[in-house]
Amino acid sequence: MSSTARKTAPMPMDILGQKGGTPIVSLTAYTTPMAEVMDGVCDFVLVGDSVGMVLHGLASTLDVTMEMMILHGQAVRRGLSRSMLVVDMPFSSYEQSPEQAFANAAILMRETGAGAVKLEGGQVMAETIAFLTQRGIPVMAHIGLTPQSIHTLGGYKVQGRGDTGDQLMADAKAVAEAGAFAVVLEKVPESLADQITRDVPIPTIGIGASAKCDGQILVVDDMLGLFTAFKAKFVKRYAYLGDEAKVAVLAYADEVKARAFPGPEHVFADQVSET
């Protein structure tokens, strides 16, 4: 898709149809104003469970709840009319059984108006992905670095180096065969990401993977320089809005202390002027 805004929102099958074509553009969003900025520019907008760290100050995504995902999903939905909404399934909402996953995915889609849900895991989640897709719930898969599994992965490390590359390839093929319409590849070596992109029939969405993936995604607060607690290697800052915000807040504070704000143009007279 070019930088020209699209007129109608794509569906999961539209995203699937972009395999091997013009790269898929996607970003996260958690609020209505940010969704409005992205609407029609992004093919899909993801309400990621990264909201826990980015907006709520949590140490990881593990404490994010269904209620949080619904709240932010609803906010983003209000800002979108030309981009598809995808909502993350939070930790512990889908791992127990396919039935649990279906019940919670149905709640997320019904409450937020999402076009699809995203869940983490490869082969281990293939049965669940098939269960959902066979019952009308489109699924975007997520393999490689899966933040909900950081304790078993040993932290935020690159996944798929050496012998573990075969497992990631198997994961990608498994989620595709199970019916996922796309798969996020996070923090995967470039050559492996390229191979997966060539070998699986569904679009790959890279984040710390390869420019040859079928699409890309970043956390919008990272790329805008709003979230500055840390910066991953794969993040490119397209703006430094956090720095600009600090300058603005300091300027506001100075004017308040100097009684320069509010000025005459910001206050109201006792009577309305007749002219």
Protein Blocks (a to p, Z undefined) as FASTA:
>chain_A
ZZbdcfbdcdfklmmmmgoiacddddddfbfklmmmmgokambdcddfklmmmmnopabl
klpcfklmmmmmmmmmmmpckbccdddddehilmmpmklmmmmmmmmmmmnopabdcded
jklmmmmmmmmmmnopacdddehjdfklmmmnopacdehiajllmmmmmmmmmmmmnopa
bdcdehiafklmmmmmmmpcbdcddehiafkbmbdcddfklmnomackbccfklccfbdf
klmmmmmmmmmmmmmmnopaccfklpccfbdcfZZ
